Amino acid sequence: MSTRRRSIAALAVIGAIVSCTAVEAGDSVTFVSQGGAYQEAQTKAILNPASKELGITIKQDSSPNAYPIIKTQVESGKVVWDLVDVPSGACIRGESINLYEKIDPALVPNAASLDPRMRDDYSVGYITYSTVLAYRSDKYGKNGPQSWADFWDVKKFPGSRSLRNFPRPTLEIALLADGVPRDKLYPLDVDRAFRKLEQIKPSIATWWTSGGQSAQLIADGEVDMIQAWNGRVSAVQKEGGAVTYGYNDAILETNSLCIPRGTPTKVAAMKLMNAAISPKLQAALPLLIDYGPANPAAFQTNLIPADRLAQLPSSPQNLAQQAVLSSEWWASPEGVKAEERWFSFMQKK
């Protein structure tokens, strides 16, 4: 059977499954994300097709920091959001204080396909992105830094540097630079990470605080190498910037979907959650924006072109080179203490 026919057959099967689990006509779900180009891409790739397949109306809201709003809604008993897309840490953090509905596996069977590190009883991984090492190719040519150990090597790789002014995943990066294997990062050796950061701190020209700032720094050549998000770097490349990056020792992170406790449309929200992480719709999103699917089955749909696969953070070949950030560790008391310690580290000259 040809690739095209296999793809059509697979989509037909998925469509049949979705139609069998359709919710009652007229149901409405309010979906919340971060807005901007990201939410526009979600609307086209995921929300509009899911609305049609499930026979529901999807209303939308957006917030750059949804967690405190979710907390207020749940604690007041006035829940108006039904399904939220937030950094996975916000899901983990809220679980400890009962902010989210427990997922019914019968309503969200697609969750079973996810990496166990990207799902639990209250949330499912939705999209992926990576923190990568990027550098100016007009500075280093083909011999630029390939690892965080190289980033720390100011003699072999002289030049201006930039790191993010935030502990997550900068502490992980420091430990990788110090030789900790990717699969041995957790629990983080916080003392060791800060010692390593003290070594590079005098060589950091700028501690960036936003994705836009990081992109501008490397695009304008204000720094020669930088810790940055893959999507920000690829955007610079598309605009003709002389910038190179790879996924070796990158840190993969996820956004997750969770359902605020007390929503009156819990069943419909879970069915939308299931559709949003279906292989077909997961494969559609990275065709519009630089985020990778959280569901690995998306890479088996034959819907993502090979050249696009090579660029995505969660594609099998790229995922194998990375560490996966542990939102559970960062939500733990040790993670909270590490975050508090970061601010003292930054204030110290």
MODA-V397446 format. One record per residue. PHI is phi in radians with two decimals (999 if undefined). OMEGA is omega in whole degrees, 0 to 359 (999 if undefined). NEAR is the number of other C-alpha atoms within 8 Angstrom. Layout:
PHI | OMEGA | NEAR
PHI | OMEGA | NEAR
This chain:
999 | 181 | 4
-1.18 | 177 | 5
-1.02 | 180 | 7
-1.07 | 181 | 6
-1.17 | 178 | 8
-1.08 | 181 | 9
-1.10 | 180 | 11
-1.10 | 180 | 8
-1.11 | 180 | 8
-1.10 | 181 | 9
-1.15 | 179 | 9
-1.13 | 178 | 8
-1.10 | 180 | 8
-1.08 | 179 | 9
-1.07 | 179 | 9
-1.13 | 179 | 8
-1.09 | 181 | 8
-1.08 | 183 | 11
-1.12 | 179 | 9
-1.22 | 183 | 6
-1.84 | 183 | 8
-1.04 | 178 | 10
-1.45 | 181 | 10
-1.12 | 179 | 7
-1.02 | 179 | 6
1.67 | 177 | 7
-1.10 | 181 | 11
-2.26 | 179 | 10
-2.24 | 175 | 14
-1.69 | 181 | 12
-1.79 | 184 | 13
-2.19 | 177 | 13
-2.44 | 187 | 13
-1.70 | 177 | 12
1.43 | 176 | 11
1.15 | 182 | 6
-1.08 | 180 | 6
-1.09 | 181 | 9
-1.22 | 175 | 10
-1.08 | 179 | 9
-1.16 | 177 | 12
-1.06 | 181 | 10
-1.03 | 182 | 9
-1.24 | 188 | 9
-1.47 | 189 | 12
-2.12 | 189 | 14
-1.21 | 180 | 11
-1.11 | 177 | 9
-1.10 | 180 | 10
-1.15 | 178 | 11
-1.03 | 180 | 11
-1.20 | 184 | 8
-1.21 | 182 | 10
-1.54 | 181 | 13
1.26 | 179 | 12
-2.16 | 173 | 13
-1.63 | 178 | 9
-1.92 | 173 | 10
-1.57 | 183 | 8
-2.33 | 171 | 8
-2.45 | 179 | 9
-2.54 | 177 | 9
-2.77 | 177 | 9
-1.25 | 179 | 7
-2.52 | 188 | 7
-1.33 | 189 | 9
-0.96 | 181 | 8
-1.10 | 178 | 7
-1.25 | 176 | 8
-1.01 | 181 | 12
-1.04 | 180 | 10
-1.13 | 180 | 8
-1.08 | 183 | 11
-1.16 | 182 | 13
-1.19 | 179 | 7
-1.53 | 182 | 7
1.32 | 181 | 7
-2.07 | 184 | 7
-1.51 | 179 | 13
-2.04 | 175 | 7
-1.77 | 185 | 12
-1.93 | 181 | 15
-2.49 | 185 | 14
-2.11 | 177 | 12
-1.87 | 184 | 13
-2.41 | 172 | 14
-0.92 | 187 | 9
-0.99 | 178 | 12
-1.05 | 179 | 10
-1.22 | 175 | 9
-1.21 | 181 | 15
-1.04 | 181 | 11
-1.05 | 182 | 9
-1.28 | 180 | 11
-1.09 | 183 | 10
-1.20 | 179 | 7
-2.10 | 170 | 6
1.08 | 180 | 8
-1.55 | 190 | 12
-2.19 | 176 | 12
-1.32 | 175 | 12
-1.27 | 183 | 6
-1.37 | 174 | 10
-1.53 | 182 | 7
-1.00 | 179 | 7
-1.21 | 179 | 5
-1.61 | 181 | 10
-2.22 | 182 | 12
-1.14 | 180 | 8
-1.15 | 179 | 10
-1.09 | 182 | 11
-1.11 | 180 | 5
-1.42 | 185 | 8
-1.37 | 171 | 13
-0.97 | 180 | 8
-0.94 | 178 | 6
-1.30 | 184 | 6
-2.04 | 177 | 11
-2.75 | 171 | 12
-2.69 | 185 | 8
-1.24 | 187 | 6
-2.16 | 182 | 13
-2.66 | 176 | 12
-2.31 | 174 | 12
-1.09 | 188 | 16
-2.15 | 177 | 14
-2.38 | 180 | 11
-2.22 | 173 | 15
-2.64 | 186 | 15
-2.30 | 168 | 12
-1.60 | 187 | 13
-2.14 | 171 | 15
-1.66 | 178 | 15
-2.05 | 180 | 13
-2.58 | 179 | 14
-1.35 | 180 | 15
-1.28 | 177 | 11
-1.36 | 175 | 7
-1.63 | 188 | 6
-1.94 | 183 | 9
1.10 | 179 | 8
-1.54 | 185 | 5
-1.96 | 180 | 5
-1.35 | 180 | 10
-1.11 | 183 | 9
-1.98 | 183 | 9
-2.60 | 178 | 10
-1.22 | 173 | 13
-1.08 | 176 | 10
-1.13 | 179 | 12
-1.03 | 181 | 12
-1.37 | 184 | 8
-1.51 | 185 | 9
-1.30 | 178 | 10
-1.41 | 180 | 5
-1.27 | 181 | 6
-2.21 | 178 | 10
-1.14 | 180 | 7
2.53 | 181 | 8
-1.41 | 187 | 11
-2.28 | 176 | 12
-2.51 | 174 | 13
-2.18 | 179 | 12
-1.35 | 176 | 11
-1.46 | 180 | 8
-2.88 | 186 | 9
-1.25 | 184 | 10
-1.84 | 3 | 7
-1.83 | 182 | 10
-1.13 | 177 | 10
-1.17 | 177 | 13
-1.06 | 180 | 12
-1.06 | 180 | 10
-1.08 | 180 | 13
-1.21 | 175 | 14
-1.09 | 178 | 14
-1.10 | 181 | 14
-1.59 | 174 | 8
1.72 | 178 | 7
-1.27 | 179 | 9
-1.09 | 182 | 7
-1.00 | 184 | 9
-1.55 | 180 | 6
-2.11 | 185 | 7
-1.19 | 188 | 12
-1.85 | 357 | 8
-1.20 | 183 | 6
-1.09 | 171 | 8
-1.48 | 189 | 9
-1.11 | 179 | 8
-1.05 | 180 | 6
-1.11 | 180 | 8
-1.11 | 181 | 13
-1.21 | 175 | 11
-1.10 | 180 | 8
-1.18 | 178 | 12
-1.15 | 177 | 10
-1.06 | 180 | 8
-1.15 | 185 | 7
-1.62 | 186 | 9
-0.91 | 180 | 7
-1.13 | 182 | 6
-1.68 | 181 | 8
-1.51 | 182 | 11
-1.30 | 183 | 8
-2.53 | 171 | 7
-1.77 | 187 | 9
-1.40 | 185 | 11
-2.18 | 178 | 9
-2.55 | 180 | 6
-1.08 | 178 | 10
-1.09 | 179 | 7
-1.13 | 181 | 9
-1.08 | 180 | 14
-1.13 | 181 | 12
-1.16 | 181 | 8
-1.05 | 183 | 10
-1.40 | 179 | 15
-1.17 | 182 | 11
-1.47 | 181 | 7
1.31 | 177 | 8
-1.19 | 173 | 8
-2.28 | 182 | 13
-1.66 | 176 | 12
-2.58 | 189 | 14
-2.75 | 166 | 13
-1.48 | 184 | 12
-2.69 | 177 | 15
-1.42 | 186 | 11
-0.96 | 181 | 13
-1.14 | 179 | 9
-1.20 | 181 | 12
-1.25 | 180 | 13
-1.13 | 177 | 9
-1.14 | 177 | 8
-1.12 | 178 | 12
-1.07 | 181 | 11
-1.11 | 178 | 7
-1.57 | 176 | 6
1.60 | 180 | 6
-1.19 | 180 | 8
-1.45 | 186 | 9
-2.27 | 179 | 14
-2.21 | 174 | 9
-2.63 | 177 | 10
-2.53 | 183 | 9
-1.79 | 178 | 13
-1.11 | 180 | 10
1.06 | 172 | 12
-1.25 | 179 | 13
-2.00 | 180 | 14
-1.47 | 176 | 15
-2.17 | 181 | 10
-2.30 | 159 | 13
-1.75 | 181 | 12
-2.21 | 174 | 15
-1.84 | 174 | 15
-2.50 | 189 | 14
-2.07 | 180 | 15
-1.00 | 181 | 15
-1.14 | 178 | 10
1.83 | 177 | 9
-1.09 | 179 | 11
-1.34 | 181 | 4
-2.04 | 184 | 10
-1.03 | 183 | 11
-1.12 | 179 | 7
-1.10 | 179 | 11
-1.12 | 179 | 12
-1.19 | 179 | 13
-1.24 | 174 | 14
-1.21 | 175 | 10
-0.99 | 181 | 11
-1.10 | 179 | 13
-1.13 | 183 | 11
-1.15 | 179 | 12
-1.85 | 176 | 14
-1.19 | 181 | 11
-0.95 | 184 | 13
-1.11 | 183 | 11
-1.31 | 175 | 14
-1.09 | 180 | 15
-1.26 | 183 | 14
-1.34 | 186 | 12
-1.09 | 182 | 15
-1.20 | 173 | 12
-1.34 | 183 | 9
-1.99 | 186 | 8
-2.70 | 188 | 8
-1.46 | 171 | 11
-2.14 | 181 | 12
-1.72 | 175 | 13
-1.14 | 171 | 14
-1.51 | 179 | 14
-1.54 | 182 | 14
-1.09 | 178 | 13
-1.13 | 178 | 8
-1.08 | 182 | 13
-1.38 | 179 | 11
-1.82 | 183 | 7
-1.50 | 185 | 12
1.10 | 180 | 8
-1.70 | 182 | 9
-1.81 | 180 | 11
-1.06 | 184 | 7
-1.04 | 181 | 6
-1.18 | 177 | 6
-1.30 | 178 | 9
-0.97 | 183 | 9
-1.13 | 183 | 9
-1.66 | 190 | 7
-1.46 | 184 | 12
-1.09 | 184 | 14
-1.74 | 176 | 13
-1.09 | 186 | 13
-0.91 | 183 | 6
-1.21 | 179 | 7
-1.47 | 179 | 13
-1.06 | 182 | 12
-1.12 | 182 | 6
-1.64 | 191 | 10
-2.02 | 167 | 13
-1.73 | 177 | 11
-1.80 | 181 | 7
-1.09 | 179 | 8
-1.68 | 176 | 8
-1.13 | 179 | 9
-1.09 | 180 | 8
-1.15 | 182 | 10
-1.19 | 177 | 11
-1.48 | 181 | 12
-1.34 | 177 | 8
-0.99 | 179 | 7
-1.15 | 178 | 9
-1.17 | 178 | 10
-1.10 | 179 | 10
-1.12 | 179 | 8
-1.11 | 179 | 10
-1.15 | 178 | 11
-1.12 | 181 | 8
-1.17 | 181 | 8
-0.99 | 185 | 10
-1.16 | 175 | 8
-1.19 | 178 | 8
-1.07 | 182 | 8
-1.27 | 181 | 8
-1.34 | 182 | 6
-1.37 | 181 | 5
-1.62 | 999 | 3
